[in-house]
Amino acid sequence: MFSHWQEGDTVLSTEIEITVRLLRRDRTLTMHYDPLHELQVVSSPGDGVTIGLTDESGQTITTPHTANFRQGTELTLAAQLIWECRPFLHWLKDGVLFSADDVIDIAMDQPHTLTAVYGNIAEPGSGFFSGPALLNMNGATDSALDISPVVRTDCAGHWIAVWDTDGIMDGTPAVDLDLLVARSVDNGVTWTPPAALNTNAATDTGDDGVPLLATDKLGNWVAVWHSNDPLGGTIGADPDILVSRSTDNGASWTPPVALNATAGGDTANDYTGGLATDGLGHWVATWQSNNSLGGSIGTDNDILLARSSDNGATWTAPAALNTNAGTDDANDQGPVVATDESGVWVAARVTADKGSLGTDRDILTAHSTDNGVTWTDPAPLNTDAATDMDDDTDPVIAADGLGNWIAAWTAAGKSGSDFDILIARSEDNGASWTDPQPLNTDAASDGAQDDRYHDVISDGMGHWVAVWSSSRVLIQGLLIEDDIAVAYSTDNGAIWSDPTPLAGNATIDTGRDLVPVIATDRLGHFVSAWFSDDSQCGTNGNDGDILVATLDRATDTDGDGLADTSETDTGVYVDDWDTGTDPNNPDTLEATMPNGDETWVRGRKEKIRWNSEGATGDSVHIELWRKGKLVRTIKQSTDNDGKLNWRVPDGLPPKKGYEILIRSLAVPAIEDISDGAFRVISGD
């Protein structure tokens, strides 16, 4: 509603209609609306202007107001691009479309009615994922800060989310951080009200932070976190690693106990890192610590681990994971661990080792084939570790159980001055990794827009999904706060789709969306959760809550073999991961030249041609194949305009059987290869 007129810091009037005497040529007046909107009047105004707000259906949002100014000068009006979760659309002058610019100038030759038109409040959900929705069901009424979510599933219909909160069960602030847990049995669509996971939440005084969660998919769940609570005097008040277990799918949890056996007598700082299980009785927890383990290693931060063979009830004594822990003096931090559930374990960490890797921070990996008892010596994950000068941090590692591994991490300044996400792939269980490449395909051109806080998952059926926090231009040239981006790969991470917003409100929300995680049951269901301080169009507070979005690739109501998310009321998409908007016109690429029996000459420019139909994206990836094997990448990315002239390399072997493959970068599942093979000759 209208509040007042103001000039500079001075309130002129609380009356809707005012008359202003122009003692000088230029004055700046502001019409204030309470609490979320203002229309700014700039320059020397004329008289007789009515200013109003409507939505795109014509419904009045606020009653128009009239201001009287001297006629014959120019009026400048500025509207907000986002107002009450509604995107700005355009200005009307006397009911007729005048301008789509948010700031307009108009000559006050006569009285006019100017109306700023906004879109309707957007419905949540766009693209593949539905949502976002509140995961912490008390989010609409609590005043607590909820952060650091983690989500896991037993692949049998049970999903559990755990996160930090500074509130108690009624949502009011508490004196320390505790852990909340919620459960879902409908693949993340609805969740139980949050309950305390650490059973001492009502009485403890220490902070419980950064939870980790794992399940063996046989009914056993283990949660691990760090805490400086002394557990009634049984351990010290320094940060230690605590553990709790559930055998009823998260409905109840055992009281927290120390995981690190040194907790009762050490004064070292222990902070959580990684937790994994192979589902065969083996569990591995990793964390960072400056505990010297009785002088056997240094007092710098090293990576410690413990193992359990009884589903987290007992753990081995802490041991150093990094085999150089006794000799290095570098701080190691941020450890993660993953397993292919077939005997191979891979761990990664950040190191500040100033030896052969330079003075920046890099990522080191090690792998184990005896369930974490022994580990290989550390080796760089980022293959440029010895030569780069920029920090590499925050690693995550995932495996598909089919021999493919993907690591992702944050890199500073390698593609511009911002943070971007790099990935590397391994097909030999972490013994070697491909050179790093950007996950966010616009890394080289996104300027100072940061991409970080990432997670990646495989469904074990060839599909990989990555989510991360990104600050990028989303609407009308306006740089909006951090939102959650998502990308997909169908070739084990070699090529990723262009990043798109995961949540349907990304272009209109005004809060920050940060630190997403993602989980899948490998049956077609994906659940992503993250921290957000957006009010969700006023339905939540701005205190910080946990939001969730879901993707259902499993439900097939009509039994036609395609997921409901791939279909519309009028037809079926050509591919069940297709992102096109017209299901009756398939999204396709067709390689047309060369397409069989052609002869190319080394050293000569040859023509590559293709046809594109539907939503295949702005860019394509082009490869040279021979007899079912990739020979080389011809073009990592080129305009999807149907043509490319390529100089055949002098060193290409003169043989028969070559083919050209064209693949969409936006939707990697859309590709085509030459119908027939062509030959290459030397031209000598």
C-alpha positions as CSV (number, residue, x, y, z in Angstrom):
1,M,0.0,0.0,0.0
2,F,1.0,3.7,-0.4
3,S,3.2,5.0,2.3
4,H,4.5,8.5,1.6
5,W,6.3,10.9,-0.8
6,Q,9.9,11.6,-0.1
7,E,12.6,13.9,-1.5
8,G,16.1,12.7,-0.7
9,D,15.9,11.7,3.0
10,T,13.1,14.1,3.7
11,V,9.4,12.9,3.9
12,L,7.3,15.5,2.1
13,S,3.8,14.1,2.6
14,T,1.8,11.1,3.6
15,E,-1.1,12.3,1.4
16,I,-1.6,10.4,-1.9
17,E,-2.0,13.6,-3.9
18,I,0.5,16.3,-3.5
19,T,1.4,19.6,-5.2
20,V,5.1,20.5,-5.4
21,R,6.4,24.0,-6.1
22,L,9.4,23.9,-8.4
23,L,11.9,26.3,-7.0
24,R,14.6,24.8,-9.2
25,R,14.7,23.0,-12.5
26,D,15.5,19.5,-11.2
27,R,14.0,17.7,-8.3
28,T,13.9,14.0,-7.4
29,L,10.8,12.7,-5.7
30,T,10.1,9.2,-4.6
31,M,6.7,7.6,-4.2
32,H,7.1,5.0,-1.5
33,Y,5.0,1.8,-1.2
34,D,4.9,-0.2,2.0
35,P,6.8,-2.5,2.2
36,L,8.1,-3.9,-1.0
37,H,7.8,-1.4,-3.8
38,E,8.6,2.1,-4.9
39,L,8.2,4.0,-8.2
40,Q,10.8,6.7,-8.5
41,V,10.1,10.0,-10.2
42,V,13.1,11.8,-11.5
43,S,13.8,15.1,-13.3
44,S,11.4,18.1,-13.7
45,P,7.9,16.6,-13.7
46,G,4.8,18.0,-15.4
47,D,1.3,17.8,-13.9
48,G,-1.5,15.3,-14.0
49,V,0.1,11.8,-13.9
50,T,-1.6,8.8,-12.4
51,I,0.7,5.9,-11.5
52,G,-0.6,2.4,-10.9
53,L,0.4,-1.3,-10.6
54,T,-1.3,-4.3,-12.2
55,D,-0.5,-7.9,-12.9
56,E,-0.5,-9.4,-16.4
57,S,-4.2,-10.4,-16.1
58,G,-5.1,-6.7,-15.5
59,Q,-5.9,-7.2,-11.9
60,T,-5.0,-4.1,-9.8
61,I,-2.2,-4.9,-7.4
62,T,-2.3,-1.4,-5.7
63,T,-4.7,1.4,-6.2
64,P,-3.4,4.0,-8.7
65,H,-2.3,7.3,-7.2
66,T,-2.3,10.8,-8.7
67,A,0.4,13.4,-8.4
68,N,0.1,17.0,-9.7
69,F,3.2,18.5,-11.3
70,R,3.8,21.4,-13.7
71,Q,3.0,20.5,-17.3
72,G,5.4,20.8,-20.2
73,T,8.4,19.0,-18.9
74,E,9.6,15.3,-18.9
75,L,8.9,12.7,-16.4
76,T,11.1,9.7,-15.7
77,L,9.7,6.7,-13.9
78,A,11.7,3.6,-12.7
79,A,10.0,0.3,-11.8
80,Q,11.5,-2.6,-9.9
81,L,12.4,-5.6,-12.1
82,I,11.1,-7.9,-9.4
83,W,8.2,-7.1,-7.1
84,E,6.6,-9.6,-4.7
85,C,7.8,-12.6,-6.7
86,R,6.4,-11.0,-9.9
87,P,8.7,-10.2,-12.8
88,F,8.3,-6.7,-14.4
89,L,6.8,-6.9,-17.9
90,H,6.2,-3.5,-19.3
91,W,4.7,0.0,-19.0
92,L,1.3,1.1,-20.2
93,K,0.5,4.7,-21.1
94,D,-3.2,5.4,-21.0
95,G,-3.9,1.7,-21.3
96,V,-1.7,1.2,-24.4
97,L,1.7,-0.7,-24.4
98,F,4.4,2.0,-24.1
99,S,7.7,0.4,-23.2
100,A,9.3,-2.8,-21.9
101,D,12.1,-0.9,-20.3
102,D,12.0,-0.6,-16.5
103,V,13.0,3.1,-16.7
104,I,11.0,5.3,-19.0
105,D,10.9,9.0,-20.0
106,I,7.6,10.6,-21.1
107,A,6.8,14.2,-22.1
108,M,3.9,15.5,-19.9
109,D,2.1,17.3,-22.7
110,Q,-1.1,16.4,-21.1
111,P,-2.3,14.3,-18.1
112,H,-1.5,10.6,-18.6
113,T,-2.1,7.3,-16.7
114,L,1.1,5.3,-16.4
115,T,0.8,1.7,-15.3
116,A,3.7,-0.7,-14.4
117,V,2.6,-4.2,-15.3
118,Y,4.0,-7.3,-13.5
119,G,3.7,-11.0,-14.3
120,N,1.6,-13.2,-12.1
121,I,3.4,-15.0,-9.2
122,A,5.3,-17.8,-10.9
123,E,4.3,-21.4,-10.2
124,P,7.3,-23.3,-8.7
125,G,9.0,-25.9,-10.9
126,S,10.5,-25.8,-14.4
127,G,12.5,-28.1,-16.5
128,F,12.9,-31.7,-15.2
129,F,12.8,-30.9,-11.5
130,S,9.6,-30.0,-9.6
131,G,9.7,-27.6,-6.8
132,P,11.2,-26.0,-4.8
133,A,9.3,-26.7,-1.7
134,L,10.1,-26.6,2.0
135,L,11.8,-29.7,3.3
136,N,11.8,-28.5,6.9
137,M,8.1,-28.4,7.4
138,N,8.3,-25.8,10.2
139,G,10.0,-23.3,7.8
140,A,6.9,-21.1,7.4
141,T,6.8,-20.3,11.1
142,D,10.2,-20.8,12.6
143,S,12.9,-18.1,13.1
144,A,15.8,-20.5,13.1
145,L,18.7,-20.8,10.7
146,D,18.7,-24.2,8.9
147,I,21.8,-25.0,7.0
148,S,24.1,-27.8,5.6
149,P,21.6,-30.4,4.4
150,V,22.5,-34.0,3.4
151,V,20.1,-36.4,1.7
152,R,20.4,-40.2,1.3
153,T,18.2,-43.1,0.3
154,D,18.2,-46.8,0.8
155,C,16.9,-47.4,-2.8
156,A,13.9,-49.1,-1.2
157,G,11.6,-46.1,-0.8
158,H,13.1,-44.5,2.3
159,W,14.7,-41.1,2.1
160,I,16.4,-39.3,5.0
161,A,17.5,-35.7,5.2
162,V,19.7,-34.3,8.0
163,W,20.8,-30.7,8.6
164,D,22.0,-28.1,11.1
165,T,19.8,-25.7,12.9
166,D,20.3,-23.0,15.5
167,G,16.7,-23.4,16.7
168,I,14.9,-25.8,19.0
169,M,11.8,-27.9,18.2
170,D,9.4,-25.0,18.4
171,G,11.5,-23.0,15.9
172,T,12.8,-20.4,18.4
173,P,16.5,-19.7,18.6
174,A,18.7,-21.9,20.8
175,V,22.1,-21.4,22.3
176,D,23.9,-23.9,20.1
177,L,23.7,-25.8,16.8
178,D,21.9,-29.1,16.7
179,L,20.9,-31.7,14.1
180,L,17.4,-32.2,12.7
181,V,16.2,-35.1,10.7
182,A,13.2,-35.6,8.4
183,R,12.0,-38.6,6.4
184,S,10.2,-39.2,3.2
185,V,8.5,-42.3,1.8
186,D,7.2,-40.7,-1.5
187,N,10.6,-40.0,-3.1
188,G,11.0,-36.6,-1.5
189,V,7.6,-35.1,-2.3
190,T,6.5,-34.8,1.3
191,W,8.5,-35.0,4.5
192,T,7.9,-35.7,8.2
193,P,8.1,-32.8,10.6
194,P,11.7,-32.2,11.7
195,A,12.9,-34.0,14.8
196,A,16.2,-33.9,16.7
197,L,18.8,-36.4,15.5
198,N,21.2,-35.9,18.4
199,T,19.2,-37.0,21.3
200,N,20.9,-34.6,23.7
201,A,19.7,-31.6,21.7
202,A,17.5,-30.2,24.4
203,T,20.3,-30.3,27.1
204,D,23.7,-30.0,25.3
205,T,25.6,-26.8,25.0
206,G,28.0,-27.6,22.2
207,D,27.6,-27.0,18.5
208,D,26.8,-30.0,16.4
209,G,27.8,-29.3,12.8
210,V,28.3,-30.5,9.2
211,P,26.4,-33.8,9.3
212,L,27.3,-36.8,7.0
213,L,24.9,-39.7,6.3
214,A,25.2,-43.2,4.8
215,T,23.2,-46.4,4.6
216,D,24.0,-49.9,3.6
217,K,20.5,-50.3,2.0
218,L,19.9,-53.1,4.4
219,G,18.2,-51.1,7.2
220,N,21.3,-49.6,8.8
221,W,21.9,-45.9,8.8
222,V,24.9,-44.0,10.2
223,A,25.2,-40.3,10.8
224,V,28.5,-38.6,11.6
225,W,29.3,-35.0,12.5
226,H,31.7,-32.9,14.5
227,S,30.8,-31.3,17.9
228,N,32.5,-29.5,20.7
229,D,29.9,-30.8,23.2
230,P,31.7,-32.8,26.0
231,L,28.9,-35.3,26.2
232,G,28.5,-34.9,30.0
233,G,32.2,-34.7,30.6
234,T,33.0,-38.0,28.9
235,I,35.1,-36.3,26.3
236,G,36.8,-32.9,26.0
237,A,35.3,-29.7,24.8
238,D,37.5,-29.6,21.7
239,P,35.8,-30.5,18.4
240,D,35.5,-34.3,18.1
241,I,33.7,-36.6,15.7
242,L,30.4,-38.0,16.9
243,V,28.3,-40.9,15.5
244,S,24.7,-42.0,15.9
245,R,22.9,-45.0,14.3
246,S,19.4,-45.9,13.2
247,T,17.9,-49.3,12.4
248,D,14.3,-48.1,11.7
249,N,14.9,-45.8,8.7
250,G,15.5,-42.7,10.7
251,A,12.5,-42.8,13.1
252,S,14.9,-43.1,16.1
253,W,18.6,-42.7,16.7
254,T,21.1,-44.0,19.2
255,P,22.6,-41.4,21.6
256,P,25.7,-39.8,20.2
257,V,29.0,-41.2,21.1
258,A,32.6,-40.3,20.0
259,L,33.8,-42.0,16.8
260,N,37.4,-40.9,17.2
261,A,38.8,-43.0,20.1
262,T,41.1,-40.2,21.0
263,A,38.2,-37.9,22.0
264,G,38.5,-38.6,25.8
265,G,42.1,-37.4,26.1
266,D,43.1,-35.2,23.2
267,T,42.8,-31.4,22.8
268,A,43.0,-31.5,19.0
269,N,40.6,-30.1,16.5
270,D,38.7,-32.8,14.6
271,Y,36.3,-31.8,11.8
272,T,34.1,-34.0,9.6
273,G,34.9,-34.9,6.1
274,G,33.7,-38.1,4.4
275,L,31.6,-41.2,5.1
276,A,30.9,-44.2,2.9
277,T,29.8,-47.8,3.0
278,D,29.9,-50.6,0.4
279,G,26.8,-52.2,1.7
280,L,28.8,-55.3,2.5
281,G,29.6,-54.6,6.1
282,H,32.5,-52.1,5.6
283,W,32.2,-48.5,6.6
284,V,34.9,-45.8,6.3
285,A,34.8,-42.3,7.9
286,T,37.4,-39.6,7.2
287,W,38.1,-36.3,8.9
288,Q,40.7,-33.6,9.2
289,S,42.6,-33.3,12.5
290,N,45.8,-31.7,14.0
291,N,46.1,-34.7,16.4
292,S,49.7,-36.0,16.2
293,L,48.5,-39.5,17.2
294,G,51.0,-39.8,20.0
295,G,53.7,-38.1,18.0
296,S,53.6,-40.6,15.1
297,I,52.6,-37.8,12.7
298,G,52.9,-34.0,12.7
299,T,50.6,-31.4,14.4
300,D,49.7,-29.9,11.1
301,N,46.2,-30.8,9.8
302,D,46.3,-34.3,8.3
303,I,43.5,-36.7,7.2
304,L,42.5,-39.4,9.6
305,L,40.2,-42.3,9.1
306,A,38.5,-45.0,11.1
307,R,36.7,-48.2,9.9
308,S,33.7,-50.1,11.2
309,S,32.6,-53.6,10.5
310,D,29.5,-53.6,12.7
311,N,27.4,-50.8,11.1
312,G,28.9,-48.0,13.1
313,A,28.6,-49.5,16.6
314,T,32.4,-49.6,17.0
315,W,35.3,-48.0,15.1
316,T,39.0,-48.7,14.7
317,A,41.5,-46.3,16.3
318,P,42.2,-43.2,14.1
319,A,44.9,-43.7,11.6
320,A,46.5,-41.4,9.0
321,L,45.0,-41.7,5.5
322,N,47.6,-39.6,3.8
323,T,50.7,-41.7,3.8
324,N,53.0,-38.6,4.1
325,A,51.4,-37.5,7.3
326,G,54.6,-38.1,9.3
327,T,56.8,-36.0,7.1
328,D,54.7,-33.2,5.6
329,D,54.1,-29.9,7.2
330,A,51.2,-28.8,5.0
331,N,47.6,-28.4,6.1
332,D,45.3,-31.1,4.6
333,Q,41.6,-30.5,4.8
334,G,38.2,-31.2,3.2
335,P,38.5,-35.0,2.9
336,V,35.9,-37.0,1.0
337,V,35.6,-40.7,0.4
338,A,33.5,-42.8,-2.1
339,T,33.3,-46.5,-3.1
340,D,32.1,-48.4,-6.1
341,E,30.6,-50.9,-3.7
342,S,32.8,-53.6,-5.4
343,G,36.0,-53.3,-3.4
344,V,37.5,-50.0,-4.5
345,W,37.6,-46.9,-2.4
346,V,38.8,-43.4,-3.5
347,A,39.6,-40.5,-1.2
348,A,40.4,-36.9,-2.0
349,R,41.5,-33.9,0.0
350,V,42.7,-30.4,-0.3
351,T,46.4,-29.8,0.4
352,A,48.5,-26.7,0.9
353,D,51.7,-28.6,0.3
354,K,54.4,-26.1,-0.8
355,G,56.7,-28.7,-2.3
356,S,56.5,-29.7,-5.9
357,L,52.9,-28.5,-6.2
358,G,53.6,-24.8,-5.6
359,T,52.2,-22.4,-3.1
360,D,48.5,-22.7,-4.1
361,R,46.1,-25.3,-2.8
362,D,45.5,-28.5,-4.9
363,I,43.5,-31.7,-4.8
364,L,45.2,-35.0,-3.9
365,T,43.7,-38.5,-4.2
366,A,44.5,-42.0,-2.9
367,H,42.7,-45.3,-3.4
368,S,42.3,-48.5,-1.4
369,T,41.4,-52.0,-2.5
370,D,41.3,-53.6,1.0
371,N,38.3,-51.6,2.4
372,G,40.4,-48.8,3.7
373,V,43.1,-50.7,5.6
374,T,45.9,-49.4,3.3
375,W,46.0,-46.5,0.8
376,T,48.2,-45.6,-2.1
377,D,50.5,-42.6,-1.8
378,P,48.8,-39.3,-2.6
379,A,48.8,-38.1,-6.2
380,P,47.4,-34.9,-7.7
381,L,43.8,-35.1,-9.0
382,N,44.1,-31.8,-10.9
383,T,46.8,-32.8,-13.4
384,D,48.0,-29.2,-13.6
385,A,48.8,-29.1,-9.9
386,A,52.6,-28.6,-10.5
387,T,52.2,-25.6,-12.8
388,D,49.0,-23.8,-11.9
389,M,48.9,-20.9,-9.4
390,D,45.3,-21.0,-8.5
391,D,43.5,-22.7,-5.6
392,D,41.6,-25.9,-6.2
393,T,39.2,-26.8,-3.3
394,D,36.0,-28.5,-2.2
395,P,36.3,-31.9,-4.0
396,V,33.5,-34.4,-4.4
397,I,33.8,-37.9,-5.8
398,A,31.1,-40.2,-7.2
399,A,31.1,-43.7,-8.9
400,D,28.5,-45.4,-11.0
401,G,29.5,-48.9,-10.0
402,L,30.3,-49.7,-13.6
403,G,34.0,-48.6,-13.5
404,N,33.4,-44.9,-14.1
405,W,34.4,-42.2,-11.5
406,I,33.9,-38.5,-11.6
407,A,35.6,-35.9,-9.4
408,A,34.4,-32.3,-9.2
409,W,36.0,-29.3,-7.4
410,T,36.0,-25.6,-7.2
411,A,38.8,-23.7,-9.1
412,A,39.6,-20.0,-8.6
413,G,40.7,-17.9,-11.5
414,K,41.3,-20.6,-14.1
415,S,38.6,-19.4,-16.5
416,G,38.5,-15.7,-15.6
417,S,38.6,-14.0,-12.2
418,D,35.6,-16.0,-10.8
419,F,35.1,-19.4,-9.3
420,D,34.2,-22.2,-11.7
421,I,33.7,-26.0,-11.3
422,L,36.2,-28.4,-12.8
423,I,35.7,-32.1,-13.3
424,A,38.0,-35.0,-14.1
425,R,37.2,-38.6,-15.0
426,S,38.8,-42.0,-14.1
427,E,38.2,-45.4,-15.7
428,D,40.9,-47.1,-13.7
429,N,39.5,-46.8,-10.2
430,G,41.2,-43.5,-9.4
431,A,44.7,-44.5,-10.4
432,S,44.7,-41.8,-13.1
433,W,42.5,-38.9,-14.1
434,T,41.7,-37.0,-17.2
435,D,42.8,-33.4,-17.5
436,P,40.4,-31.0,-15.7
437,Q,37.7,-29.4,-17.8
438,P,34.9,-27.0,-16.8
439,L,31.6,-28.5,-15.7
440,N,29.8,-25.2,-16.2
441,T,30.1,-25.0,-20.0
442,D,30.0,-21.2,-19.9
443,A,33.1,-20.9,-17.6
444,A,35.1,-19.0,-20.2
445,S,32.4,-16.4,-20.9
446,D,30.5,-16.0,-17.6
447,G,32.7,-13.1,-16.4
448,A,32.7,-12.7,-12.7
449,Q,29.8,-15.0,-12.0
450,D,30.8,-17.6,-9.4
451,D,30.0,-21.3,-9.7
452,R,30.7,-23.4,-6.6
453,Y,29.2,-25.5,-3.8
454,H,28.6,-28.6,-6.0
455,D,27.5,-32.2,-5.9
456,V,27.3,-34.9,-8.5
457,I,25.5,-38.3,-8.7
458,S,25.1,-41.2,-11.1
459,D,22.0,-43.4,-11.5
460,G,24.1,-46.3,-12.5
461,M,22.3,-46.4,-15.9
462,G,24.5,-44.0,-17.8
463,H,23.0,-40.7,-16.5
464,W,25.0,-38.2,-14.4
465,V,23.5,-35.2,-12.7
466,A,25.4,-32.3,-11.2
467,V,24.0,-29.4,-9.1
468,W,25.7,-26.3,-7.9
469,S,25.3,-22.8,-6.7
470,S,25.7,-20.2,-9.4
471,S,25.4,-16.4,-9.6
472,R,24.5,-15.6,-13.2
473,V,22.3,-13.3,-15.3
474,L,18.8,-14.8,-15.4
475,I,16.4,-12.1,-16.4
476,Q,16.5,-8.9,-18.4
477,G,20.2,-8.3,-17.8
478,L,19.8,-8.2,-14.1
479,L,22.4,-10.1,-12.0
480,I,20.4,-11.9,-9.4
481,E,21.5,-13.7,-6.3
482,D,22.9,-17.3,-6.1
483,D,20.6,-19.9,-7.6
484,I,20.9,-23.6,-8.1
485,A,22.1,-24.8,-11.5
486,V,21.9,-28.3,-12.9
487,A,23.6,-30.1,-15.8
488,Y,23.3,-33.6,-17.2
489,S,25.7,-36.0,-18.9
490,T,25.0,-39.2,-20.7
491,D,28.6,-40.2,-21.6
492,N,30.1,-40.5,-18.1
493,G,31.0,-36.9,-17.8
494,A,32.9,-36.3,-21.1
495,I,30.3,-33.8,-22.2
496,W,27.8,-31.9,-20.0
497,S,24.7,-30.0,-21.0
498,D,24.6,-26.3,-20.7
499,P,23.7,-25.2,-17.1
500,T,20.0,-24.4,-16.5
501,P,18.2,-23.3,-13.3
502,L,17.1,-26.3,-11.3
503,A,14.2,-24.5,-9.5
504,G,11.3,-22.9,-11.3
505,N,11.5,-19.7,-9.2
506,A,15.1,-18.9,-10.1
507,T,14.3,-15.9,-12.2
508,I,12.0,-14.2,-9.7
509,D,13.2,-15.2,-6.2
510,T,15.3,-12.7,-4.2
511,G,17.0,-14.9,-1.7
512,R,20.2,-16.9,-1.9
513,D,20.2,-20.6,-2.8
514,L,23.4,-22.3,-1.7
515,V,25.2,-25.6,-1.1
516,P,23.0,-28.1,-2.9
517,V,23.2,-31.9,-2.5
518,I,21.6,-34.6,-4.7
519,A,20.7,-38.2,-4.2
520,T,19.1,-40.9,-6.3
521,D,17.7,-44.4,-5.7
522,R,18.9,-45.5,-9.1
523,L,15.3,-46.3,-10.0
524,G,14.6,-43.0,-11.7
525,H,14.0,-40.8,-8.7
526,F,16.3,-37.8,-7.8
527,V,16.1,-35.5,-4.8
528,S,18.0,-32.3,-4.4
529,A,18.1,-30.1,-1.3
530,W,19.8,-26.9,-0.4
531,F,19.9,-23.9,1.9
532,S,17.8,-20.8,1.0
533,D,17.0,-17.5,2.7
534,D,14.3,-16.7,0.0
535,S,10.9,-16.1,1.5
536,Q,9.2,-18.2,-1.3
537,C,6.8,-15.3,-2.2
538,G,6.2,-14.6,1.5
539,T,5.3,-18.1,2.5
540,N,8.6,-18.6,4.4
541,G,10.6,-16.3,6.6
542,N,14.0,-15.0,5.6
543,D,15.8,-16.8,8.4
544,G,17.2,-19.6,6.1
545,D,15.5,-22.9,5.4
546,I,16.0,-26.1,3.6
547,L,14.4,-26.4,0.1
548,V,13.9,-29.5,-1.9
549,A,13.2,-30.3,-5.5
550,T,12.5,-33.7,-7.0
551,L,12.8,-35.5,-10.4
552,D,10.7,-38.5,-11.2
553,R,12.1,-40.5,-14.1
554,A,10.4,-43.7,-13.0
555,T,6.6,-43.2,-13.1
556,D,5.0,-44.3,-16.3
557,T,1.3,-43.9,-15.9
558,D,0.3,-44.9,-19.4
559,G,2.7,-47.8,-19.7
560,D,4.3,-46.7,-22.9
561,G,7.9,-47.2,-21.6
562,L,8.6,-43.4,-21.2
563,A,8.5,-41.6,-17.9
564,D,5.7,-39.2,-17.3
565,T,8.2,-36.3,-17.1
566,S,9.0,-37.0,-20.8
567,E,5.4,-36.6,-22.0
568,T,2.7,-34.0,-22.5
569,D,-1.0,-34.3,-23.0
570,T,-0.5,-34.1,-26.8
571,G,2.4,-36.5,-27.4
572,V,5.7,-38.0,-26.5
573,Y,9.1,-36.6,-26.7
574,V,11.5,-38.4,-29.0
575,D,13.9,-39.2,-26.2
576,D,13.2,-39.7,-22.5
577,W,15.8,-37.1,-21.5
578,D,14.6,-34.7,-24.2
579,T,14.2,-31.0,-23.1
580,G,12.3,-29.9,-26.2
581,T,8.9,-28.1,-25.9
582,D,7.1,-29.6,-28.8
583,P,6.6,-33.4,-28.4
584,N,5.1,-33.9,-31.8
585,N,8.2,-32.5,-33.6
586,P,11.2,-34.6,-32.4
587,D,14.4,-32.9,-31.5
588,T,17.0,-34.4,-33.8
589,L,20.4,-33.9,-35.3
590,E,21.3,-35.5,-38.7
591,A,24.8,-35.8,-40.0
592,T,24.6,-35.2,-43.8
593,M,28.2,-34.7,-44.9
594,P,30.3,-36.8,-45.0
595,N,27.7,-39.6,-45.0
596,G,29.4,-42.5,-46.8
597,D,31.8,-43.2,-49.7
598,E,33.4,-39.7,-49.7
599,T,37.2,-39.3,-49.9
600,W,38.9,-36.7,-47.8
601,V,42.5,-35.4,-48.4
602,R,44.9,-34.8,-45.6
603,G,45.9,-31.1,-45.3
604,R,42.8,-30.0,-47.2
605,K,39.7,-28.2,-45.8
606,E,36.7,-30.5,-46.0
607,K,33.0,-29.7,-45.4
608,I,31.0,-31.1,-42.4
609,R,27.3,-30.6,-42.7
610,W,24.3,-31.5,-40.5
611,N,20.6,-30.7,-40.1
612,S,19.0,-29.7,-36.8
613,E,15.3,-30.0,-35.8
614,G,13.6,-28.9,-32.6
615,A,15.3,-27.9,-29.3
616,T,18.8,-29.1,-29.9
617,G,20.5,-26.0,-28.4
618,D,22.8,-23.3,-29.7
619,S,26.0,-25.4,-29.8
620,V,27.1,-28.9,-30.9
621,H,30.2,-31.1,-30.3
622,I,31.8,-32.8,-33.3
623,E,34.0,-35.9,-33.1
624,L,35.8,-38.2,-35.6
625,W,35.2,-41.9,-35.2
626,R,36.6,-45.0,-36.9
627,K,35.2,-48.5,-36.5
628,G,33.3,-47.8,-33.3
629,K,36.2,-46.0,-31.6
630,L,36.8,-42.3,-30.9
631,V,39.7,-41.0,-33.0
632,R,39.7,-37.3,-31.9
633,T,37.5,-34.4,-31.1
634,I,37.1,-32.1,-34.1
635,K,35.4,-29.3,-32.3
636,Q,34.6,-29.1,-28.6
637,S,31.9,-26.6,-29.2
638,T,30.7,-24.8,-32.4
639,D,27.6,-23.0,-33.4
640,N,24.7,-25.3,-34.3
641,D,24.3,-23.7,-37.7
642,G,24.7,-26.9,-39.8
643,K,28.1,-26.2,-41.2
644,L,31.8,-26.5,-40.3
645,N,34.9,-26.4,-42.6
646,W,37.6,-28.6,-41.1
647,R,41.2,-28.9,-42.2
648,V,42.1,-32.6,-42.1
649,P,45.3,-33.0,-40.0
650,D,48.4,-34.1,-41.9
651,G,49.1,-36.7,-39.3
652,L,45.7,-38.5,-39.6
653,P,46.3,-42.1,-40.8
654,P,45.1,-42.6,-44.4
655,K,42.5,-45.3,-44.0
656,K,38.9,-46.3,-44.7
657,G,36.1,-46.5,-42.1
658,Y,36.0,-42.9,-40.7
659,E,32.7,-41.4,-39.5
660,I,31.6,-38.0,-38.1
661,L,29.5,-37.7,-34.9
662,I,27.4,-34.6,-34.2
663,R,26.2,-34.2,-30.6
664,S,24.0,-31.5,-29.0
665,L,25.7,-29.7,-26.0
666,A,22.4,-28.7,-24.6
667,V,21.0,-32.3,-24.6
668,P,23.9,-34.7,-25.1
669,A,21.4,-37.6,-25.7
670,I,20.6,-36.0,-29.1
671,E,23.3,-37.0,-31.5
672,D,23.9,-38.6,-34.9
673,I,26.7,-40.3,-36.7
674,S,27.4,-40.7,-40.4
675,D,25.2,-43.4,-42.0
676,G,28.2,-44.6,-44.0
677,A,32.0,-44.5,-43.7
678,F,34.4,-42.4,-45.7
679,R,38.1,-42.7,-46.4
680,V,41.1,-40.4,-45.9
681,I,44.0,-40.3,-48.3
682,S,47.4,-38.7,-48.0
683,G,47.1,-36.5,-51.1
684,D,50.8,-37.0,-51.9
